[in-house]
Amino acid sequence: MKKQKFVALLVLLAALCAQRAPAQDRPKIFVGPSSKTLGYSPLWVGWKKGFFEQQGLDVEVLVLRGIPMVVQALAAGSIHFASGGPEPFMESSDRGLDFVITGGVINGMTAAIVFGRKYKTFEDLRGTTIGSSSLTGGTVTALREALRQKGLEYPKDYKILVVAGGSPGNLAAMQSGQISATTVAVPLNFAAEELGFNTLGRLLDAVPQFQSAALAVRRSWAEKNRSLMVRFNKGMVQALRWMYNNKDLTVDFLVKEIQLKPNHALKGWEYYTQNKIWPYDGEPNMEGMKHNIRVYYEQANPKAPVPDASKFVDMSYLNEAVKELGKR
């Protein structure tokens, strides 16, 4: 009920802002990411640094706590662009909602494998309980693959405990001794190391191709508003290019807007740019999308044929935006 009321409030807010838009001569666009973290920071750069405004758009980023809220808001028309893991958008599309992925935000695995203080090697985890935010999905699948590569098979060699609260919740569970190891997103892994925990691996090394977060829209809205789609994508690409080309200014922005420690912001920027986790031109990781789709169908509908990525992705808006901006 609370979720329904919240989505209804967003619908009302969107309608009120839309009524004011003609006077401002800038269409109001709402963007709903599932959290406000380092990975999603390009959305805030586009908004707060004026790149969307340069494209004649009045964009506002609304944090919706969790991907179910994001999906509800996009379906209700409360937001125009949604951002989160691609699997819920693919599932919604399979259920008949006209969702389509049009760009990338976080184009790879961003979590480190962090051990409790008394665990020094992967072999030490044998017979223990490991924490995860779910039993399905990309992160836990990558974690299981990383452990398999180290000789640990699930569920024979370890158990998995579902822990609520993402990386902070995982860290709290590890501090209390509930779990022996978990995954923690960059740059919170650096904070974990400062608490005495041990980082012994990266999911990126086990699963190098993966789409962690994408941009999605309603296909029907996008087709009716192609100009707005192209302009929004131009603003996103400008924001991403600015982040790559202005390290010090970006780190300063991350410290203030995402409220990171300066050294964590710097290490996070280095990780995301060196590993091309943020897409320089806004594109999704298509090889990663293929991996996501395969894993999603293996878990959700193993008897169904695995479709081509083109079923869920439309790059035409982004391609037009990049062409207008030119390569840099």
NORHU-V895550 format. One record per residue. PHI is phi in degrees with one decimal (* if undefined). PSI is psi in radians with two decimals (NA if undefined). D_LAST is the distance of its C-alpha to the last C-alpha in Angstrom with 2 decimals. Layout:
phi->PHI psi->PSI d_last->D_LAST
phi->PHI psi->PSI d_last->D_LAST
This chain:
phi->* psi->-0.74 d_last->47.78
phi->-61.8 psi->-0.71 d_last->45.64
phi->-63.1 psi->-0.72 d_last->42.49
phi->-63.9 psi->-0.73 d_last->43.71
phi->-63.9 psi->-0.69 d_last->44.45
phi->-65.4 psi->-0.77 d_last->41.04
phi->-63.8 psi->-0.70 d_last->39.30
phi->-61.4 psi->-0.68 d_last->41.70
phi->-63.0 psi->-0.70 d_last->40.80
phi->-63.5 psi->-0.69 d_last->37.11
phi->-60.7 psi->-0.78 d_last->38.03
phi->-63.1 psi->-0.74 d_last->40.04
phi->-61.6 psi->-0.76 d_last->37.31
phi->-62.5 psi->-0.71 d_last->34.80
phi->-65.2 psi->-0.75 d_last->37.42
phi->-63.5 psi->-0.74 d_last->38.21
phi->-67.4 psi->-0.62 d_last->34.63
phi->-63.9 psi->-0.59 d_last->34.15
phi->-66.6 psi->-0.53 d_last->37.18
phi->-84.6 psi->-0.31 d_last->35.65
phi->-57.3 psi->-0.75 d_last->32.28
phi->-59.3 psi->-0.63 d_last->33.49
phi->-66.5 psi->-0.60 d_last->34.70
phi->-81.6 psi->-0.29 d_last->31.38
phi->61.7 psi->0.43 d_last->29.65
phi->-136.3 psi->2.06 d_last->27.03
phi->-59.0 psi->2.40 d_last->27.55
phi->-84.6 psi->2.20 d_last->28.40
phi->-125.1 psi->2.21 d_last->26.49
phi->-103.4 psi->2.35 d_last->27.83
phi->-119.8 psi->2.28 d_last->25.94
phi->-121.7 psi->1.67 d_last->28.19
phi->-82.8 psi->2.83 d_last->27.14
phi->-81.3 psi->-0.19 d_last->29.99
phi->-165.6 psi->2.94 d_last->29.67
phi->-112.4 psi->1.69 d_last->27.98
phi->-137.0 psi->3.09 d_last->26.73
phi->-53.7 psi->-0.79 d_last->23.90
phi->-59.8 psi->-0.68 d_last->22.40
phi->-86.6 psi->0.03 d_last->22.40
phi->-59.6 psi->-0.46 d_last->21.10
phi->-56.2 psi->-0.51 d_last->17.70
phi->-64.4 psi->-0.72 d_last->20.08
phi->-73.1 psi->-0.59 d_last->21.63
phi->-61.9 psi->-0.81 d_last->18.46
phi->-59.4 psi->-0.67 d_last->17.51
phi->-78.0 psi->-0.99 d_last->21.12
phi->-77.0 psi->-0.47 d_last->22.14
phi->-91.8 psi->0.03 d_last->19.09
phi->86.5 psi->0.21 d_last->19.15
phi->-72.2 psi->-0.62 d_last->15.99
phi->-68.9 psi->-0.67 d_last->18.42
phi->-62.3 psi->-0.65 d_last->20.50
phi->-59.8 psi->-0.46 d_last->17.77
phi->-92.1 psi->0.19 d_last->17.93
phi->75.5 psi->0.50 d_last->21.69
phi->-119.3 psi->2.49 d_last->22.75
phi->-101.7 psi->1.56 d_last->25.37
phi->-97.9 psi->2.44 d_last->24.38
phi->-133.3 psi->2.35 d_last->26.68
phi->-99.3 psi->2.14 d_last->26.47
phi->-112.9 psi->2.05 d_last->29.94
phi->-76.5 psi->2.11 d_last->30.71
phi->-110.1 psi->2.04 d_last->33.02
phi->-71.8 psi->1.61 d_last->34.90
phi->105.0 psi->2.62 d_last->34.53
phi->-67.0 psi->-0.56 d_last->33.24
phi->-58.9 psi->-0.68 d_last->36.54
phi->-65.5 psi->-0.67 d_last->36.07
phi->-62.9 psi->-0.81 d_last->32.52
phi->-62.8 psi->-0.77 d_last->33.81
phi->-61.3 psi->-0.77 d_last->36.73
phi->-66.2 psi->-0.69 d_last->34.72
phi->-66.9 psi->-0.75 d_last->32.31
phi->-63.1 psi->-0.62 d_last->35.35
phi->-79.9 psi->-0.18 d_last->37.14
phi->81.3 psi->0.23 d_last->34.34
phi->-73.8 psi->-0.49 d_last->34.27
phi->-126.1 psi->2.72 d_last->30.53
phi->-96.8 psi->-0.62 d_last->27.88
phi->-123.8 psi->2.34 d_last->25.40
phi->-115.9 psi->2.63 d_last->26.79
phi->-140.7 psi->2.24 d_last->25.31
phi->179.2 psi->-3.01 d_last->27.20
phi->-58.1 psi->2.48 d_last->28.05
phi->-70.6 psi->-0.39 d_last->27.75
phi->-58.9 psi->-0.80 d_last->31.39
phi->-62.6 psi->-0.55 d_last->33.06
phi->-70.8 psi->-0.64 d_last->30.89
phi->-67.3 psi->-0.75 d_last->31.85
phi->-61.0 psi->-0.76 d_last->35.46
phi->-62.6 psi->-0.70 d_last->35.48
phi->-62.4 psi->-0.74 d_last->34.19
phi->-64.4 psi->-0.47 d_last->36.98
phi->-87.3 psi->0.02 d_last->39.44
phi->108.5 psi->-0.09 d_last->38.55
phi->-77.5 psi->2.51 d_last->36.10
phi->-89.3 psi->1.01 d_last->33.22
phi->-87.7 psi->2.52 d_last->30.44
phi->-145.1 psi->2.45 d_last->27.15
phi->-87.4 psi->2.26 d_last->24.13
phi->-121.1 psi->-0.05 d_last->20.85
phi->-172.2 psi->2.99 d_last->18.34
phi->-109.8 psi->2.68 d_last->18.31
phi->-125.5 psi->-0.88 d_last->18.82
phi->-122.7 psi->1.82 d_last->20.50
phi->-99.3 psi->0.63 d_last->19.76
phi->177.8 psi->3.06 d_last->22.50
phi->-70.6 psi->2.33 d_last->25.77
phi->-119.7 psi->0.21 d_last->25.83
phi->-108.1 psi->2.54 d_last->29.52
phi->-101.9 psi->2.72 d_last->31.57
phi->-93.0 psi->2.00 d_last->35.16
phi->-112.8 psi->2.30 d_last->37.37
phi->-103.0 psi->2.67 d_last->41.06
phi->-63.9 psi->2.87 d_last->43.99
phi->-59.1 psi->-0.58 d_last->45.42
phi->-90.5 psi->0.01 d_last->48.13
phi->-104.4 psi->2.13 d_last->45.99
phi->-112.8 psi->-0.39 d_last->44.56
phi->-135.4 psi->2.87 d_last->43.86
phi->-63.3 psi->-0.61 d_last->43.06
phi->-61.6 psi->-0.51 d_last->46.66
phi->-63.0 psi->-0.35 d_last->47.81
phi->-81.6 psi->-0.19 d_last->46.46
phi->-60.5 psi->2.22 d_last->48.95
phi->83.9 psi->0.09 d_last->51.33
phi->-104.6 psi->-3.14 d_last->49.40
phi->-110.8 psi->2.25 d_last->47.64
phi->-110.6 psi->2.49 d_last->43.85
phi->-93.7 psi->2.53 d_last->42.12
phi->-152.4 psi->2.74 d_last->39.56
phi->-77.4 psi->-0.27 d_last->38.57
phi->-161.9 psi->2.98 d_last->39.78
phi->-95.2 psi->-0.17 d_last->41.41
phi->-130.2 psi->3.00 d_last->38.85
phi->103.4 psi->3.03 d_last->35.10
phi->-66.2 psi->-0.74 d_last->32.16
phi->-66.0 psi->-0.85 d_last->32.73
phi->-70.2 psi->-0.56 d_last->36.40
phi->-63.1 psi->-0.75 d_last->35.89
phi->-66.2 psi->-0.67 d_last->33.43
phi->-62.4 psi->-0.79 d_last->35.94
phi->-61.8 psi->-0.67 d_last->38.75
phi->-66.5 psi->-0.74 d_last->36.81
phi->-61.4 psi->-0.73 d_last->36.04
phi->-70.3 psi->-0.62 d_last->39.75
phi->-61.4 psi->-0.71 d_last->40.85
phi->-64.9 psi->-0.35 d_last->38.97
phi->-98.5 psi->0.15 d_last->41.04
phi->93.9 psi->0.20 d_last->44.27
phi->-112.1 psi->2.13 d_last->44.78
phi->-106.7 psi->2.42 d_last->45.45
phi->-97.4 psi->2.39 d_last->45.63
phi->-98.1 psi->0.18 d_last->48.21
phi->-62.5 psi->-0.72 d_last->50.49
phi->-102.7 psi->-0.22 d_last->49.16
phi->-162.2 psi->2.82 d_last->47.90
phi->-106.9 psi->2.81 d_last->47.91
phi->-120.5 psi->2.24 d_last->45.10
phi->-107.3 psi->2.20 d_last->45.76
phi->-77.6 psi->2.15 d_last->43.68
phi->-118.2 psi->2.24 d_last->42.74
phi->-80.9 psi->2.69 d_last->41.56
phi->102.3 psi->0.18 d_last->39.01
phi->64.2 psi->-2.61 d_last->35.99
phi->-59.1 psi->-0.77 d_last->35.19
phi->-59.7 psi->-0.71 d_last->37.48
phi->-65.3 psi->-0.68 d_last->40.29
phi->-62.5 psi->-0.75 d_last->39.89
phi->-63.9 psi->-0.72 d_last->40.13
phi->-63.0 psi->-0.71 d_last->43.21
phi->-65.4 psi->-0.61 d_last->44.86
phi->-72.9 psi->-0.66 d_last->44.27
phi->-62.9 psi->-0.62 d_last->45.68
phi->-80.9 psi->-0.13 d_last->48.77
phi->87.9 psi->0.13 d_last->49.31
phi->-67.9 psi->-0.59 d_last->48.90
phi->-132.2 psi->2.76 d_last->46.29
phi->-93.5 psi->-0.48 d_last->45.57
phi->-158.6 psi->2.89 d_last->41.81
phi->-165.6 psi->-3.11 d_last->38.93
phi->-107.9 psi->2.42 d_last->35.18
phi->-133.4 psi->2.24 d_last->33.39
phi->-71.7 psi->2.51 d_last->29.77
phi->-64.1 psi->2.33 d_last->27.52
phi->-100.9 psi->0.22 d_last->28.11
phi->-64.1 psi->-0.36 d_last->31.71
phi->-64.3 psi->-0.53 d_last->32.60
phi->-69.7 psi->-0.64 d_last->32.37
phi->-65.3 psi->-0.65 d_last->34.84
phi->-63.5 psi->-0.70 d_last->37.01
phi->-63.2 psi->-0.65 d_last->37.11
phi->-66.4 psi->-0.40 d_last->38.27
phi->-86.2 psi->-0.04 d_last->41.09
phi->101.2 psi->0.04 d_last->42.20
phi->-79.4 psi->2.86 d_last->40.80
phi->-113.2 psi->2.21 d_last->39.42
phi->-92.8 psi->2.08 d_last->36.00
phi->-119.3 psi->0.11 d_last->36.69
phi->177.5 psi->2.99 d_last->33.79
phi->-128.4 psi->2.44 d_last->30.59
phi->-64.7 psi->-0.49 d_last->30.40
phi->-58.4 psi->-0.59 d_last->27.01
phi->-72.8 psi->-0.56 d_last->29.01
phi->-81.5 psi->-0.67 d_last->31.48
phi->-129.8 psi->1.50 d_last->29.18
phi->-71.2 psi->-0.36 d_last->25.68
phi->-116.5 psi->1.95 d_last->24.50
phi->-162.3 psi->2.49 d_last->25.11
phi->-103.3 psi->1.89 d_last->23.74
phi->-82.2 psi->-0.67 d_last->25.13
phi->-148.8 psi->2.40 d_last->23.98
phi->-128.7 psi->2.95 d_last->22.52
phi->-98.1 psi->2.34 d_last->22.24
phi->-133.3 psi->2.63 d_last->25.12
phi->-138.0 psi->2.99 d_last->26.60
phi->-81.3 psi->2.20 d_last->29.73
phi->-58.7 psi->-0.69 d_last->29.06
phi->-63.9 psi->-0.71 d_last->31.51
phi->-67.3 psi->-0.74 d_last->29.84
phi->-62.0 psi->-0.73 d_last->26.35
phi->-65.2 psi->-0.57 d_last->27.82
phi->-81.8 psi->-0.28 d_last->29.52
phi->-130.2 psi->0.89 d_last->26.54
phi->-60.0 psi->-0.72 d_last->23.61
phi->-60.6 psi->-0.75 d_last->22.14
phi->-65.4 psi->-0.68 d_last->22.38
phi->-59.8 psi->-0.81 d_last->20.84
phi->-65.5 psi->-0.75 d_last->17.71
phi->-64.6 psi->-0.71 d_last->17.56
phi->-62.8 psi->-0.78 d_last->18.17
phi->-63.5 psi->-0.62 d_last->15.45
phi->-62.4 psi->-0.74 d_last->12.93
phi->-63.2 psi->-0.69 d_last->14.43
phi->-63.7 psi->-0.79 d_last->14.27
phi->-64.1 psi->-0.72 d_last->10.60
phi->-61.1 psi->-0.71 d_last->10.11
phi->-64.0 psi->-0.79 d_last->12.84
phi->-65.3 psi->-0.75 d_last->11.65
phi->-63.5 psi->-0.69 d_last->8.31
phi->-61.7 psi->-0.72 d_last->10.76
phi->-64.6 psi->-0.70 d_last->13.21
phi->-67.6 psi->-0.67 d_last->11.33
phi->-93.5 psi->-0.04 d_last->10.37
phi->-136.7 psi->1.31 d_last->13.83
phi->-58.2 psi->-0.95 d_last->16.54
phi->-63.2 psi->-0.75 d_last->19.53
phi->-66.7 psi->-0.64 d_last->18.85
phi->-67.9 psi->-0.77 d_last->18.19
phi->-60.2 psi->-0.75 d_last->21.36
phi->-61.3 psi->-0.72 d_last->23.28
phi->-63.3 psi->-0.76 d_last->22.29
phi->-64.6 psi->-0.65 d_last->23.41
phi->-62.1 psi->-0.77 d_last->26.63
phi->-80.7 psi->-0.78 d_last->27.52
phi->-84.9 psi->-0.74 d_last->26.40
phi->-93.2 psi->-0.14 d_last->27.01
phi->60.3 psi->0.92 d_last->29.80
phi->-101.3 psi->2.68 d_last->29.02
phi->-65.2 psi->2.54 d_last->30.50
phi->-53.6 psi->-0.74 d_last->28.11
phi->-70.0 psi->-0.57 d_last->28.52
phi->-70.1 psi->-0.69 d_last->28.04
phi->-63.2 psi->-0.72 d_last->24.86
phi->-65.3 psi->-0.82 d_last->23.46
phi->-64.0 psi->-0.64 d_last->24.64
phi->-64.7 psi->-0.79 d_last->23.30
phi->-58.6 psi->-0.78 d_last->19.77
phi->-61.9 psi->-0.75 d_last->20.05
phi->-63.7 psi->-0.82 d_last->21.44
phi->-69.4 psi->-0.62 d_last->18.92
phi->-83.0 psi->-0.74 d_last->15.80
phi->-64.4 psi->-0.59 d_last->17.55
phi->-97.5 psi->0.11 d_last->18.85
phi->54.3 psi->0.69 d_last->15.78
phi->-70.6 psi->-0.75 d_last->18.22
phi->-80.8 psi->2.26 d_last->15.76
phi->-78.5 psi->2.16 d_last->13.36
phi->-58.3 psi->-0.68 d_last->9.69
phi->-112.1 psi->0.38 d_last->9.31
phi->79.1 psi->0.06 d_last->12.97
phi->-79.2 psi->2.59 d_last->14.63
phi->-74.4 psi->2.78 d_last->18.14
phi->-80.8 psi->1.74 d_last->19.27
phi->-67.1 psi->-0.62 d_last->21.19
phi->-65.7 psi->-0.66 d_last->23.28
phi->-64.2 psi->-0.71 d_last->24.06
phi->-60.3 psi->-0.69 d_last->25.08
phi->-61.0 psi->-0.71 d_last->27.45
phi->-64.5 psi->-0.81 d_last->28.97
phi->-56.9 psi->-0.81 d_last->29.39
phi->-63.6 psi->-0.76 d_last->31.05
phi->-61.4 psi->-0.83 d_last->33.36
phi->-64.8 psi->-0.72 d_last->34.49
phi->-59.2 psi->-0.80 d_last->34.95
phi->-72.7 psi->-0.55 d_last->37.20
phi->-62.4 psi->-0.62 d_last->39.09
phi->-88.5 psi->-0.65 d_last->40.00
phi->-93.5 psi->-0.62 d_last->40.43
phi->-153.4 psi->1.26 d_last->41.75
phi->-63.2 psi->-0.35 d_last->42.38
phi->-85.8 psi->-0.26 d_last->44.33
phi->-81.1 psi->2.56 d_last->41.61
phi->-66.9 psi->2.50 d_last->39.31
phi->-78.5 psi->2.10 d_last->35.76
phi->-78.7 psi->2.88 d_last->33.55
phi->-71.4 psi->2.67 d_last->30.21
phi->-61.1 psi->-0.43 d_last->27.16
phi->-62.6 psi->-0.31 d_last->26.70
phi->-64.2 psi->-0.55 d_last->29.80
phi->-113.3 psi->-0.19 d_last->27.99
phi->-123.1 psi->2.35 d_last->24.28
phi->-127.2 psi->1.89 d_last->22.76
phi->-92.3 psi->0.02 d_last->19.04
phi->-63.7 psi->-0.65 d_last->19.33
phi->-68.4 psi->-0.79 d_last->18.38
phi->-65.8 psi->-0.74 d_last->15.17
phi->-59.8 psi->-0.71 d_last->14.27
phi->-66.4 psi->-0.68 d_last->15.05
phi->-63.8 psi->-0.81 d_last->13.02
phi->-64.2 psi->-0.67 d_last->9.72
phi->-62.2 psi->-0.72 d_last->10.87
phi->-68.9 psi->-0.65 d_last->11.63
phi->-74.8 psi->-0.58 d_last->8.48
phi->84.1 psi->2.66 d_last->6.44
phi->-74.2 psi->2.44 d_last->3.80
phi->-138.4 psi->NA d_last->0.00
